Amino acid sequence: MNAPNIMGMGEGIGMTILWGNIIITLVAGLLGIAVVVLGIIGLISFARKNK
């Protein structure tokens, strides 16, 4: 009876770690995109001010 519970816990922890990694990757990706977009907007506004 105990073995299936232990396996279930192991799988649950594994899934939690997996989802944690996926969420971290998505957040990092979104932050990266935001930084790039802000950088491009900054460059465009900077170029427009100089003209």
Backbone torsions as a table, in degrees:
resi	resn	phi	psi	omega
1	MET	NA	-33.4	-176.0
2	ASN	-74.2	-35.2	-175.8
3	ALA	-56.6	-49.2	-179.6
4	PRO	-60.2	-38.2	178.9
5	ASN	-61.9	-44.3	179.8
6	ILE	-62.4	-44.8	178.3
7	MET	-60.6	-44.4	179.4
8	GLY	-59.5	-45.0	178.5
9	MET	-61.2	-45.0	179.6
10	GLY	-59.2	-45.5	179.8
11	GLU	-64.5	-41.5	179.3
12	GLY	-60.6	-46.1	179.1
13	ILE	-63.3	-43.4	179.0
14	GLY	-59.5	-44.8	179.6
15	MET	-64.3	-41.5	179.8
16	THR	-60.8	-45.5	178.8
17	ILE	-62.4	-43.8	-179.6
18	LEU	-60.1	-50.1	179.7
19	TRP	-63.3	-38.0	176.8
20	GLY	-58.8	-45.2	178.9
21	ASN	-63.8	-41.6	179.7
22	ILE	-63.2	-45.8	-179.5
23	ILE	-62.8	-45.5	179.0
24	ILE	-59.8	-43.6	179.4
25	THR	-62.2	-44.7	179.9
26	LEU	-63.2	-45.7	-179.7
27	VAL	-62.2	-45.4	179.3
28	ALA	-61.6	-41.7	178.6
29	GLY	-62.8	-45.9	179.7
30	LEU	-63.5	-41.5	177.8
31	LEU	-62.8	-42.5	178.3
32	GLY	-60.5	-45.9	178.7
33	ILE	-62.3	-44.4	-179.8
34	ALA	-59.6	-44.1	179.8
35	VAL	-62.1	-44.5	180.0
36	VAL	-63.2	-46.7	-179.7
37	VAL	-61.1	-46.5	178.9
38	LEU	-62.3	-39.7	178.3
39	GLY	-62.7	-43.9	179.1
40	ILE	-63.9	-45.9	179.1
41	ILE	-60.4	-43.0	178.5
42	GLY	-60.9	-43.9	179.7
43	LEU	-64.5	-42.8	-179.5
44	ILE	-63.8	-47.6	-179.5
45	SER	-63.6	-39.3	179.2
46	PHE	-62.9	-44.8	179.5
47	ALA	-63.8	-40.5	-179.8
48	ARG	-65.5	-38.6	179.3
49	LYS	-64.5	-36.5	-177.8
50	ASN	-73.3	-25.2	-176.5
51	LYS	-70.7	NA	NA
